[in-house]
Amino acid sequence: MVEIRQTDPASPALGSHIQDEEDRYRLLYSKSKVYVQPTAYARDNIPGFVALVKREAANPTYLLAWIPETLLNEKGTTEWDKFVKIEERAAGPDEDDDVVLIDMPFQRPESYAFSVPLTSIYSLIVHQPSLSSWYGSIAINLINGDTLPTLHFHDDESNSFTLQSPKPTVTAYPPPPTEGPSHIPKPVNSWGGEDLLSRLRQYAHVLRSTLQPSLFLIDPSRADIETHSTQIFDDDAVDDILAQSSYANSHSPIPAHRRPRPLSTNSSNPYSQRSSVLHRSLGTPPASPGQASSQARMALLQSFSNITRATRHAAQNILSHPLAKPIVPHLPDPVRSLVNANGEWGSWVEKGGVGEFESARVYLARWARIVAEEGERARRREAQALPSSSSKLAEESSSLGVFELLHSTSNLPPPKATRDPAHPVDDKMWESWFGEDGRPKIPVEEMKKEVFRRGVSPKASTRQKIWPFILGVHEWDITSDEREAAWKEKQEEYQNFKSEWCGVPEVFDRQDVLEERHRIDVDCRRTDRTQPLFSAPAEIATTDLDDEKNLHKRYSTISPSMHDIGSQSPSNEHIDRMAGVLLTYNFFEKDLGYVQGMSDLCAPIYVVMTGNEEMTFWCFVRYMDKMKKNFLRDQSGMKQQLLTLQQLIEVMDPELFRHLEKTDGMNLFFCFRWVLIAFKREFPFDDVLRLWEVLWTDYYSKGFVLFVALAVLESHRDMILRYLVEFDEILKYCNELSMTIELDSTLAQAEVLFLSFAQIVADIDRRKAEEGERENELRHRGALQAVDNSDKTISRIQLSEDLRGLLKT
C-alpha cells in the first residue's frame, strides 16, 4: 500500500480534499501517460499519472487523482519509481504487502492537478479511441457542476499497455451480452479508459446511461437510475410491434413504404445479430404480441414520466432564489420537495452530457487548421533564417501569414499593418510624454496611436497609469495638480453613490436590491477565479459584529445568508469588493442596472488596479459607456452590431457571405460571445488586457471589435468553406477556437481589414460620383456610351449608415 503525506500543513492538497497529518493512504491503481490537453496543439499536452487512492479511516474514502509528471519529477526518481511500480504490478486492491510511502506533490495553479473523492463525482463522459480521435478520453463532471480537465489516454506510451504484464481479473466494460452462441469475448482492457473504469467498478456503482452511451454515472441516485435505465427503441421498433395487430392488413392512407412491416416468422430471433438495447432485451425466443405491446406501453409511459424530471433543475433554480423563500412554505409537498432535491441531473445537462455535437467535418476542419498554423510557423521561421536580401519580402508579408484580402471589385494596393507589439509603451516612454507640470507634450490622438501600435507594458503599475487616460477617467490636456483635484472629486462621488446602499439596511435588504445582490454574487464567485486576487482564501473578518453598519460593509454583497451559497465557489475580500463596485454601478446606472456578463468586464480592471475600488469603478463606468449597448434588455444593441458585421462580411468577403447564407448562419450566433464581452473568453487573461487597451483607443473606429471578429473568420475561412456545411458545425468549430487564437496576428489582420474597408468605401464613393457626373454629361450630349462593368458593379454596392459608421472614431 501507499501512504501519502502532506509535508507542509499550510499548503493545500491536490484538489479540494483536505488531508490530515495522520491520514494514511493506499495507492490502489496507477497509470502513466494520461495527458491533459490545455490547447488544441500537441506541444502543449501535459503528461501525468491517473491514480486511485484509498484514505485509511473508520469510514474509508476513495479518491480519483491526476498528477502531472512535472510534480513527480520535483520529488526525484524515487517518487517516480513508486508510481511506476504500482502501475506495473498486477495486484488486486486488497493486497497489503510491499508498502510504499510517498509525499503528495504540492498543487500549483498551472499544473491542472486534481484529487477528488469518488463521492463527489457525478458522471464521466467516455469517448473510446476512433478514427477521428486516436486517443480515448474521459471527462469528469462533479456533483457541484464543475468539470475537471479531460484525461486523454496515450496507451501507445503507457507502461500498462507497452509492457506485457499480467492484468487483474476484473469485469470487462461494457459487459458483453451473454445471449447468442456466436459471442466472442473481447480482451479485458482494450484501452486505458476501459482499464480505469473496470477498477472504478470495484469501489463505486458505475451505471452506463441508455440515453447517451458515452455517459457513465457514478453512484447514481434512484431517480437517475430510473431515468438513465430507460430502454431505447430503434426507429422501426414501433412498426414491428404494431405489425402484430390487424392494423398492418387494414386499409390505410399511409403510403406502403411507411406501413408497419410484419415480423419475421423464423424461429430464431431476427435481431440476434443487432446491438441495440431493444433487440438485446427481446431475448432469444420471439416475444408474443401481448408481451411486445405491453413492453412498448411500459417504455412509452416511462419515457413520458422522464419528461417531468427534466424540469427539476429549472424548478430548483427558481425555488432556491431568496425572493422565493416566502412562497415555499405554501407550495404543495411534491413541489416543495424540489427545493431540496439534488441537482445532479441538471448539472449533467449543463456540462454537456446531452446535446454534444461532433462530426467528421468538424474534426477535419480542426485538423486542417492546426496543420495550416504549424505550416505558417515553419514558414516564418524559414523566412527569418533567409539572408538579408529577402528581408524586404518578409517585411511585406509581415505577420499576416496565409491571410489574404481579395479585392474583387477594385485594383487597390493592399495596405500594411503598422503594429509593433514587440516595443510596448513603458514607464520611460510614458513619462517622456509629459512636462514638469504634468501637462502632456503630445496630443491625445498621438498617445492613442502609440498605444494602438505598441500596446502597453505588461507591468501592472504601467497599466495603472495609462488605462485611466485611455478610458477618459483622467482628462488629458491639463496639469497634474488639476488632474489630482479632479480625481479627488471623483473619489468623493463614488463614495456618495456607494453610501446609497452600504450601511443602509432599509435599502440593502430591499427586495429589488436583494435580487441584484444575489445575481452579482453568483457571477462574481465564478469570474476569473484563477487570478491570485480572486483565488486567495477568505480572511477572518475583524469587524465588530455589534456594529450593524460595519457588518453590512464587511459582507457587502455576498448572498443574503450563508445558507444560500450552496455549492458555489467560496468568496473572499476581493470578490466582495468587486461585487460592491458592481452593486454601486447598479445604483449609478439606474436605467440599465446590473446585467449578467458585466462581471467579466469588471474583473480584469479590478485585477490591474489591484483592488482600488474608486479607480476600478470609474474605469468600469467609462468602459460600460462603450459597451452599454451590448447589455440592453431587448438585445437591440447586439442585433445591430451583428447585422453590421453581416454587412461587413458581405462587402469584404462575398464568398464567405454566400456560404453562411447556405448554412443558415447569417444570424452569426457563433460571433455573439465575441462581440458581447469583447473576446473576454476567447483569449488568455493577459492577452485580453492587451486586446482591450487597443480597442479602448478607438484609434481607427469605435467598432474596431467587429474587424477583430472579421479577422478571426477570415483566418479560418478556408476551413469553414471547405469542411463545414451545417450551422451547428460552424458553431462548434468557432466555439473551439477559444484560447487558440493568436492575438498579435489577429490584430494585424484586423488593421489591414479596416484599412482595406476604408479604401473600398472611398473607391465606391469616388466611382459613384464619377458615374453621376458621366450620366449628367450624357444627358446633356444626348448620347450613350459604354460604361465599364466593374464600375457598375461597384456603384451598385449599398453601404448602410451603420456600415459607414465604422469609419468614425
N, C-alpha and C positions, 0 to 999 in steps of 0.2 A: 504494500500500500504506500501511498504518497502523502506526506504531511506538508501542507502549505502554510507557512507562517508569514505574517506581516512584520517586517523588521522595524518599520517606523510607524508607531501608533498614530502619528499626526497625519500621515499620508493616507488618502482614500484607497481602498482596494479596487481592483478592476470591477467596473460596473457599479451597481447600486448596493451590492451585498457588503455589509459591514462585518469585518472579521474581528474576532476576539483573540487576544494573545494566546489563550489556552486552547483555542479550537484546533482540532486535528482533521486533516483532510486526506481522503484516499483518492488517488487517481485511478479511475475505472477504465478510461479509454483515452487514447491519444492518436491523432492522425496528422501527418505533416503535409506540407504543400497545399494547404487550403488558403486560397487567395481572397483578399478584399480588393475590389476594383473601384477606386475613388473616381476615376475618369474612364473615358472610352479608349484610352491609349494603353497599350500593353506595358509601356515603360513605367507607368505609374502604379502597376499592380504591387500589392504588398503581400508577401507570403507569410504564413503563420501556421500554428497548430490549433486544431479544434480539439477540445477535451471535455470529458465528463468527469466530474469530481463529486465525491460524497463527503459531506461535512458530518463528522462523527459527533453525535449528541444523543440525548434521550429520544428526541424526535429528529432523526437524520434528515438533512436537506441535500438534494441533488442539484448540482449546478452544471449549466452548459456554458463553456468559456471558449473564447478565441484569443490567442496570444500571438502577436507578431514575432517573427524571428528576431527582429532587432532588439526587442526587450529581453529575449532569452540570451542573445549574444552578449549583452551587457553584463550578464552574470557569469560568463565564461563557458568553456567547453563542458565543464562538469554538469551544469544545469541542462545544457543542450542534450547531453548523452542520456540524462534521466528520462526526458520526454521521448527520445528515440527508442530507448529500451522498452518503455511501456508500449509504444506503438508496435514494435516488432514481436512483443510477447503475445502469444495466443491464449492468454489466461482469461478465465471467466471472472465475473465481478466479485465472487466470494473468495478468491484466492488471497490469502493473507501473508504468504511468505514473500521474501525479497522486499523489505521495507525501504522506501526511498524518501528522503527528506529534502525539500526544496524551499526556496524563498520565492514568494509570488512577486514578479516584477511590478514596479510601480506604473500606474497609468499616466500617460501624457495625452493631452487633447488631440495631438496629431496622429496618435498611434492606432486609433479605431478599435482598440482592445475592448472586450466586454466580458462580464461574467454575471449570469443571471440565474436565479432558481428556476427549475422546471415549472414550478407552480405559478410563476409569473408569465410564462409563455402561453399565448392563446392559440396560435396556429403557425404552421410552416407552409410556405409556398415552394413546392418542389418541382424543378424542371430537370428532366433527365437529359443526358447528352443526346444531341441530334445533329442533323446535317447543318442546321443554321446556328447551332451553339455547340461547339466541340466539347466544352466542359459543362457538366451538370452544375446546378446551383440550388441553394436553399436560402430563402428569405425568411426571417424570423420576425413575427408580429407579437408584441407584448399585449397583455390584458389592458394596460393603461393607454393603448393606442399608438405607442411608439413602435418604430420599425428599426431593427438593428441592421448593421451593414450586411449586405448579401454575401454569402460564402460561396466561392467557386472552387470546385474540386478538380485539381490538376492531377488526375490519377497517374498520368504517364511519368510524373516526377516523384510521386509519393512512395515511401518505403513499403506502405501497406500493400501496394499492388506490384511494384517492381521486384520485391523480394518474394520468393516462393515459400513464404512462411505459412504454417497451417492456420486455418481460420476457425474461430469458435463456432460451435453448432448453435445457430440461432434461427429464429423464424424468418423465412425469406419475405421480402417486401417487393411488390404486393403479394399477399398469399396466393399461391396458384390455385386455380379451380380444381376440385377433387373429382368432378364427374368427367366422364369421357375416357375411354381406354387409350386414346392416342396421345394423352398428355405426356410431354417430356419435360421433367423438371429443369429449371434454369439453374445456373450457378448461384450459390447463396448470395454472393456480393458481386453484382455486375458493375457497380461504380461506387465512388466514395460516399455519396449521399445516401445510397441504399444501405451501405455499411453502418453509417451513423444512425439511420432510422431503426435498423434492426437492434442496435444497442439501446436506443431510447425506449423501445417497446418493453424492455426489461425493468424500467423504472417509472414508466408512465403509460397511461392508456392513450394510444395513438389511433385516431379514427380518420380514415380516408373519406372525404366527402363525395357523395354521389352527385352533388350539384356541380362541383368543379373537381375533376380528377386530380388536379395538381395541388389541391388544398388538403392539408392534414391537420386535424385539431388535436391539441394536447390536453388530456384530461377534460374532455368536453362536458358541459353541463347537460342536464337531462333534456332541456329544450333544444340544445344544439344537436344532441344525438337524434332527436326526433326529426329535426329539420334536415340534417345532412345525411340521414339514412333513407330518405325517400327514394323509392325506385324510379328510375328514369327510363321511360319507354321510347323506343325508336319511332320515327315518323310514321312508319307503316304498321305499328302495333295495333292501333285502334281499328284500322281496316281489317286486320287479321281476326280480331276479336268479334267485330260486327259481322264478319263473314259467316259466323256460326248461326246467325239468325236468318229469318226469312227475308230480311231486307236485301240480301245480296241478289235474290232472284226476283225481286219485285220490280215493277215499273218505276223508273226514277228519272227525273230530268237531269240528273248528274251525268256528265259525259262518261263514257265507258272506261276511259283510262284513269278516272278518279274514283270509280266504284270499288267497293271492298273486294279484295281478291280472296278466293276460297283457300283455306288452309290445305296443306299437302296431306294426302291420305296415307303417306308412308308411315310405317310403324315406328320408325326412328324419329327422334326429334329433329325437325328441319333446321333448327337453329343451333345445333350442337357445335358447329364449327365457327359460330359467330361470337363476338366477345362483349356484346352489350350487356348491361346489368340485367335487363329484362330477360334476354334469351338464356342467360345462365341460371336465372331464378326459375324458369319454367320447368326445369328438370328433364330427365330423360324421357319418360312417357308423355305423350301429348295430353295437355290439360283438357278436361271436359268443358263444354260450353258454359255450364253453370259456374265452374270454378274460374274460368277465364274472365267471365263477366263480373263475378264478384271481386276478383283481384283488380280489375280495371276500376271498378267503382271505389274500392278502398284507396287505391293510389290517387284517384282524382280528388276524393274527399280530403285526403291528407295534404295534397298539393294546395287545395283551397285554404285549408287551415294554416298553412305556412305563410300565406299572403298576409295574414293578420300579424304574424310575428315580425314582418318587415317594418311595421310601424312602431315597434318597440323603441328603437333608438330615437326616432323623432319625438315620440311622446316623452321619453326620458329627458331630452334636452329642454323641452318646454316646461315640464313639471318640476325640474330641478332649478329653474330660474328663481332668483329671490322674489320677484314680483308674483310668482305663482304660489308662494307658501301659504298665504291666507286662504287660498282656494282648495288646497289639497285636502284638508280635513273633511270637506263637504262632498268630495267625489265618491262614487261607488267604490267598494273594496277592490274589484278587479282592476279598475283604472288606477286607483291609488297605489296598488302594488307595483305599478310600473316605475314609480319614483325610486324604489329601492332595488329595482332589477339590475342585474349585472349588464354591462354594456358590451359584452364580448362580440355579439353578433354585429352590432353597429360598427365597432372598431375594425372588425374584419372587412366589412364593406368599404369603409373609408380608406383602408390601407391597400386597396387594390385586389382584395380577394375575389371580387367579381368585376366584370366589365373590362378586364385586362385585354388589351388588343395587341396582337402581334401578327406579322405576316412576313413571308419570304421577301416581299418587295421592300419592306422597312429594313429588314436585315441587310439586303443588298445595297440599299442606299446608304446605310450607316457604314458598311464596309467600304464602299466606294469613296465616301467622304474621308475616312481615315487614310486610305491609300493615297488620295489626292493631296491631303495635307502633309503626309510624310514625304511624298514626292516633291512638294513645294519646298519643304525644309531642306531636302537634299539639293534642290536647285539653287537655293540661296547660299548654302554652304559652298557649292561649286562656284557660284558667282563671286563669292568673297575670296576664293582661292585663285581666281584668274589674275593674270598680270594687270598692271595699271592701265594698259591700253584699252582694256574692256571696262574700266570703271565707269565710263560715261553710260554704257549700256545698262550696267547695274543700277546706276543712279536714276536713269529714266524709268526702269521698271519699279524702282523704289520698293515699298513693302506691300504692293497690291497683289503680288503673286499671280495666280491664274485668273484674277478678276479682270474682266473686260467689259467696258461700256460700249454698247452698239449704238452708233449714231446713224440710224437707218434713214432718217429724213433730211439730214444735212451733212455736209462735209466739213465739220468743225474740228479744229485741232484739239486733241484730248488735253484737259487740264491736268495739273500735277498737284499732289498733296504737299502741304507746307509744314506738316507736323514734325516736331523734333523732340520726342519724349525722352530721349537719352540725356537731355540737358534741361531738367526742370527748373522752375523758379525756386531759388533757395533764399535763405535769410540775407546773404550778402547782396544778391541781385535786388531783392525787395527793398532793403534799406537804401540802396543807391538811387531808388526812385523818389526819395523824399528829401526835402531840405531840412535845415536845422530846426525850423519851427514846426516840422511835421507836415507842411504843405507839399503835395506831390509836384514833382518837376516834369511829369509826363501826363498827357490827357488820359482820361479813364478808358477811352477806346484803345489806346496803345497798351494799357495794362491788361485789358481783356484779350487783346490779340496775343500777347505773350503767354498768358495763361492757357489760351486755347491751343497754341502751338506746342508749348513745352509741358504743360501741366504744372503741378505744384510738388515740391519736395515731400516725400512721404513722412517726414518728421511731423509729429502731432503739433509741436509748438509753431511750426511754419504755417500749417493749415489754420491753426487758431488765429493767426494774424491776418491771413489772406481771405479766408472764407467770408468773414463779415463784410469785407469790401466787395467781393464778387456778388454776394446776395443783396447788397444795398442796405445792410444794417448800419454800417458806418458810411457817412457821406464822404465823398472823395476829395473834392477841391476845397478843403478847409484845413485849419491848423490843428495840431494835436491837442491844444488846450480847448479849442471849440469842440473837437470830437469827444474829448473826455467829458465835457459838460453835457453834451447831448446824450452820451451814454448813461450818465447818472440819471437823467430824466427817464430814459427807457427802463432802467432798473426799477425805479420807483413805480413806473406804470405797470410793470409786470407784477410787482408785489400788490398793487391795488386790484388787479384782476384776480390774483390768487386769493386775496382776502375775501372775495365774494363767496367762497366755499370753504376755505381752510379755517378750521376752528369755529365754524358756524353750523351747529348741529341741525338747526331747522332747515338749512339749505343742503347740508351734506347728506342728510338722511331722507331728503325728499324723494318721492317715488321716481321722478324722471332722472334725478341725479343718481339714484341707486342703480337704475338701469345702465346709465353711462359708466358708472364705476365698474359694474360687472363686465361690460364689454371691453373697456380699456384694460382691466386687469387680466382678462383671459388672453388678449392679444399681446400684452407686454410680457407675460410669462413665457411665451413661446417665440419671441423675436430675438434673433441673433444671440442665442444662449451660449454660443461658442466663444464670444468675446469675453475677455477676462473680467471686465466690469460687471457683466451680467451673469457670469458663471460662478463668481465668488460666493461662498456660503453666507447666509444671513447672519448679521451680528445681533448680539443680545441687546435689546432696547434698554436704554438707561433713563428714559423719561419717567417722570413722576406719574404713576397711574392715577393719582388722585386729582391731577390737573386735567380736566376734560379737554381743554383746548390743546394741550400738548399731546394728549392721546390721539386726537384727530390728526395732528400734524405728523406724528410718527407713523401711524397707519393711515396714510393719506388716501390711498386709492386701492388698497387691497380689497379682496372680496368682503362683502358686508359682515361676514363672520367666518371664522377659521373653518367651520364645518362645510362651507360652500366650496372649498378649494378642491376637494375630491382628489382625483388622480393627476391634477395639473402639476407642472414643474414648480419647485419651491421658489419663493420670491427672495429678494434681498433689498438693501437700501437703494441701490442704483435703479433697480426695476421699479421700486415705489416712486422714486424721484422722477424718473422719466414718465411714469403714469401720471404724476402730478402735473407735469408740463402739458401732457395731452388733455387732462381734465381742465386745466386753465385755458387751453385753446378752445375747449368746448364752450366756455363762458365768453371768451374773446370773440369767437366767430359764431354768434348765436344762430344765424340763419342756416349755416351748414352743420355746425356741431362736429362731433367726432364720428368718423366713418371707418369701418374696418379696412385696414391697409395703411392707415396713416402711421401706425407704429413702425412699419417698415421704412418710412421716410424719415422718421424722427430718430430712430436708434443710431444710425451712422453719425448724425450730427452730434448726438449726446456723447458718443464714444470719442469723437475728435475733440470736443470741448471738455473732455474729461470730467463730466458731471456738473459743469457750470450751468445751473438751471436758467438763469437770465439769458445768457448768450444762446443756449440751446433753443429757448423759446422763440427769441426774435429771429434767429436764423431759420427756424422751422416755419415761422409766420411768413417770412419772405419767400421761402421755398413753396409753401402752400399757395401763395399768390400766383405762382406759375402753374401749380398742379391742381388748383381748386376745381377746375372744370372736369377733371378725371373722377371726382367723387360726388358729383351731383346725383341726387336720388333717382332721377329719371334716366341717368346714364347718357344724357344728350351730349355731354362733352366728349365721352368716349366714342359715341356713334359718329360724331362729327369728325374726330381725328382719324378713325378707321376708314371713313368714307374718303377723307383727303388722301390717306395712304393708298387706298384703292385707285383713286385717280392718278396718283403719282406713279404707281406701277404701270398703269395703262399708258402713260406718256413715255416712261423711261424704258419699259420692257414689255412691249405688246405681246410677245410670245408667252411670257410667263403669265400675263394677264389672261390670255385666252385659255391657258392650261388651268388656271384657277377657276375660270368660268365652267369648264367641263367637269371639274371635280367638285362643284358646289362649294368651293372655298372662298367665294367672294366676300363672305362675312368677315374674313380674316380673323377668325376667333383664335387662331394659333398665335396671333400677334397681340392679343388683348392684354395679357400679363406684361409683355414687354413695355407697352406704352403706359399702362395703368400706374406702375410703380418704377418706371424708368429703368428697366432691366435690373432691378434690385436682386432678383433671384436667378439671374442668368449668368452672373459673373461672381468670382470670389470677392470677399468683402473689400480687400484693398483695391481691386480693380473697380469696384462700384464707386469708391471715393474718387478715383481718377476720372471715371466717366462723368460723374455728376459735376465736378468742378469745370469740366469742359462744357457741359450742357448749360450750366448756370451763366456762362459768359454771354450767351445769346449773340456771339460774335457774328455768325452768319445769319442765323434765323432763330426765332423763338420756338419754332417747331423742328429743331435740328434732330430731335429724338426720332422723328419719322424717317429721316435719312439714315440714321443708325439702323433702324428696323429694315429699311430697304437694303442697306449694305449686307445685313445678315442673310436676307433672302437671296440677294444676288450672288453671295458667296456659295450658296447651296442650290442655285437654280438648276445646274446640270443634274444633280441627284434628284431634285423634285420633278423635273421634266422627264427624266429617263425612267425612273423607277416607281414614282408614287402617283397612282391613278385614282385614289379614293381620298375623300376629305379626312377620314379617320387616320389614314396613313400619313398624310401631311401633318396632322395634329400630333400624332405620336412622334414623328420624326423631329418636329420643331421643339416639342417639349423636352426631348432628349438632348437637345443642344445645350441645355443648361450646364454651366461650368466647363464647357469645351470650346467656347468662342474666344479667340484671341483679340484682346481689346485694341491694341495699337493698330493692327492691320484693319480692323473693322472701322476705327475712327478715320483712318486714312482713306478707306473706301467711301465712307460717308461724306468726307470733304470733297472728294472727286465727284461724287454723285451730285452734291449740291452745286458745285461749280458748273458741271455739265448741264444740270437743270436750268441754271441761270442763263447759260449760253443758248439753250434750246428755246427758252421763253423769249429771250431777246431776238433770236432769229425768227421766231414765229411772228412777233410784233413787227419786225422790220419787213418781212415778206408780205404781211397783210397790208402794211402801209404802202408798199410798192404796188401791190395788186390793186388797191383802191385808187392810187394815182394813175395806174395804167388804164383802169376802167373809165375813169373820168376823161382821160386823153382819147380813148377810143370813141367815147360818146361824141366828143367834140369833132373827131375826124369822120365819124360815121362809118368806120371800117372795123373789121375784126381781124385780129392777128393771133397766131398760135401762142399759147402760154405753156410754159414748161410744166409737165405733170407733177414733178416734185414740189414746185411752188404751190400748185393747187392742193396737194396732199397736206402740206404744212399749214396752209391757210385754213383748212377745214378743222384743224385741231382746236377744240374749245377748252379754254382754261377757266375753271371756276374761280370765284373770288377767294375761296379757301385755299386753292392751289397757289394762286398768285400771292396770297398772304404769307406763304412760306418764305418769300424773298424779303420779308420785312424783319428788321431786328428789334 
